[in-house]
Amino acid sequence: MPCTCIAVIDEKLAPMNGRLGVRFTAERAGTLLSTALLVVEKVNPRGKKPPGLLAKFCPICGTAYEPPETQPIEAADAEGH
């Protein structure tokens, strides 16, 4: 991980019984990348689920993450995954 923001913020939130949500993604080198979780809330309960978001930069300090290669869900479904 290019920055330590998640660990620093978690340390400060610990006395208040809190922590940041994180998302783990696999990197090309076979390791896991921990990024801050960007939550997208569903507004209309009868509507479809909104897409998830992958951060390309740390939302706290702005350091660039190296995001994994991804493809839209529709493309993965079309390929039979």
C-alpha positions as CSV (number, residue, x, y, z in Angstrom):
1,M,0.0,0.0,0.0
2,P,1.5,3.3,-1.0
3,C,0.3,5.2,2.1
4,T,-0.5,4.5,5.8
5,C,-3.7,6.6,6.0
6,I,-6.0,3.7,6.8
7,A,-3.8,2.5,9.7
8,V,-3.4,6.1,11.1
9,I,-7.1,6.8,10.9
10,D,-8.0,3.4,12.4
11,E,-5.7,4.1,15.3
12,K,-7.4,7.5,16.0
13,L,-10.9,5.9,15.7
14,A,-10.1,2.9,17.9
15,P,-10.8,4.8,21.2
16,M,-14.2,5.7,19.8
17,N,-15.0,2.1,18.8
18,G,-14.6,2.8,15.1
19,R,-12.6,2.0,12.0
20,L,-12.6,2.7,8.3
21,G,-14.2,0.2,5.9
22,V,-11.6,-1.3,3.7
23,R,-11.7,-3.3,0.5
24,F,-9.0,-5.9,-0.5
25,T,-8.1,-6.4,-4.1
26,A,-5.5,-8.7,-5.6
27,E,-2.5,-7.1,-7.2
28,R,-0.6,-8.4,-10.2
29,A,2.3,-9.4,-8.0
30,G,0.0,-11.8,-6.0
31,T,-0.3,-9.6,-3.0
32,L,-3.4,-7.9,-1.5
33,L,-4.0,-4.1,-1.8
34,S,-6.1,-2.6,1.0
35,T,-8.0,0.5,-0.1
36,A,-10.5,2.7,1.7
37,L,-14.0,1.5,0.9
38,L,-16.2,3.9,-1.0
39,V,-19.8,3.2,0.0
40,V,-22.6,3.7,-2.5
41,E,-26.0,3.7,-0.9
42,K,-29.1,2.5,-2.7
43,V,-31.6,5.4,-2.8
44,N,-34.7,3.8,-4.2
45,P,-35.5,0.5,-2.4
46,R,-37.3,-0.9,-5.4
47,G,-34.5,0.0,-7.9
48,K,-31.5,-2.1,-8.8
49,K,-28.3,-2.2,-6.8
50,P,-25.9,0.6,-7.6
51,P,-22.4,-0.3,-8.9
52,G,-19.4,-0.4,-6.5
53,L,-16.6,2.1,-6.8
54,L,-12.9,1.4,-6.9
55,A,-10.7,4.2,-5.7
56,K,-7.7,5.2,-7.8
57,F,-6.4,7.6,-5.2
58,C,-6.4,7.5,-1.4
59,P,-9.4,9.7,-0.4
60,I,-7.5,11.0,2.7
61,C,-4.1,12.0,1.3
62,G,-4.5,11.7,-2.5
63,T,-1.7,9.2,-3.1
64,A,-2.3,7.1,-6.2
65,Y,-3.3,3.5,-5.8
66,E,-2.4,1.1,-8.5
67,P,-5.8,-0.3,-9.3
68,P,-6.3,-3.9,-10.5
69,E,-7.4,-4.5,-14.1
70,T,-11.2,-4.7,-14.1
71,Q,-14.0,-5.1,-16.5
72,P,-17.6,-4.1,-16.3
73,I,-20.0,-6.7,-14.7
74,E,-22.0,-6.9,-18.0
75,A,-18.9,-8.0,-19.9
76,A,-18.0,-10.6,-17.3
77,D,-21.6,-12.0,-17.5
78,A,-21.4,-12.1,-21.3
79,E,-18.2,-14.2,-21.1
80,G,-20.0,-16.7,-18.7
81,H,-18.0,-15.9,-15.5
